[in-house]
Structures are given as C-alpha cells and as structure tokens.
Amino acid sequence: MKYIISERQYKLLTEDEDKKILKLPSVDVFGDWEGLQAYLDKKGNPLFSISGDLDLRGTPIKSLDNLVSVGGDLDLHGTEIESLGNLESVGGYLDLGHTRIKFLENLQSVGGSLNLYDTPIQSLGNLEYVGDNLDLGYTPLSLTYSEEEIREMIDVGGFISM
C-alpha cells in the first residue's frame, strides 16, 4: 500500500525525526519546573514538549530554552521571562502580560488567546495564528500598528485589544 503525502507533510515528518523531541505529559511528574530542568540537564538538555498546561507564575524563569510546544495553556504572567527559546506553539492560551518579553522568536501559533498587555514587545516574529483574542494594550506595537495592520500580519480569530 502506498501513501501519497504533500511535500509539507513530508517535511513535518522528517523534521520531527531529526529533532527527537522528548514528549512529557506535565511538569508535575518532576515536582516543579526546577525538577524538570534537573532531569533535562541529565538527559543533555534535549528539545521537549509538554502535552498539558504549564503554569510558571511565581518562578524566577528567564527563558523557556528547549521547550518546543505546550498542548494546553502556558501562563507566564508577571514573570521575568525574556526569551521563549525554541517555543513554536501553544495549544491553549499564552499569557505573557506584565513580563519583559520583547520578541516572540520562533512562536508560530497560539490556539487560544495571547496576552501581551503591558510588555515591551517589539516584534511578533514568526507568529502566524492566534485562535482567539490578542491583547496588545500598553505595548510599543499598539503605538506602531493599527488593528488592520496586525490582522494583515497574523490570523487572529477574535478581538484585538490595542
């Protein structure tokens, strides 16, 4: 039996093989974020994904390093996060409100809402899709672009707050 796939599908399949992403259900298995980082350090710091939610509020996190995807919600509200590292997708909402984030780097899609309220965000980078609302209130981007210009750059399924 032969399967016919597109070039894009083939590329996605081979990229996953090349990346060798460690798939984890939750941080809770390791106790907390620091426990997970200790485990990953022993494994040589591979790329990894988390299939559930990830709440990092109250942690001293500055970078997500080799985290590639979060299947559920990712909450970084009020943290000192400066880099999303290798993060490409979040299945649920992504809360970066009141953080130091300036660039979204490799992030391509957010399935739910994306909160960038009161951040020094300067670029949406590779972002292509936000499934629900996008909050850009009190950001440099809200002063630089109109709602229409933002919609020309990325596909936003809900409201855009400027």
Stockholm file with secondary structure:
# STOCKHOLM 1.0

chainA/1-162         MKYIISERQYKLLTEDEDKKILKLPSVDVFGDWEGLQAYLDKKGNPLFSISGDLDLRGTPIKSLDNLVSVGGDLDLHGTEIESLGNLESVGGYLDLGHTRIKFLENLQSVGGSLNLYDTPIQSLGNLEYVGDNLDLGYTPLSLTYSEEEIREMIDVGGFISM
#=GR chainA/1-162 SS CCCCCCHHHHHHHHHHHHHTCEEESCGGGGSSHHHHHHHHHHTTCCCEEESSCEECTTSCCCBCTTEEEESSCEECTTSCCCBCTTCCEESSCEECTTSCCCBCTTCCEESSCEECTTCCCCBCTTCCEESSCEECTTSHHHHHCCHHHHHHHSEESSCEEC
#=GC SS_cons         CCCCCCHHHHHHHHHHHHHTCEEESCGGGGSSHHHHHHHHHHTTCCCEEESSCEECTTSCCCBCTTEEEESSCEECTTSCCCBCTTCCEESSCEECTTSCCCBCTTCCEESSCEECTTCCCCBCTTCCEESSCEECTTSHHHHHCCHHHHHHHSEESSCEEC
//
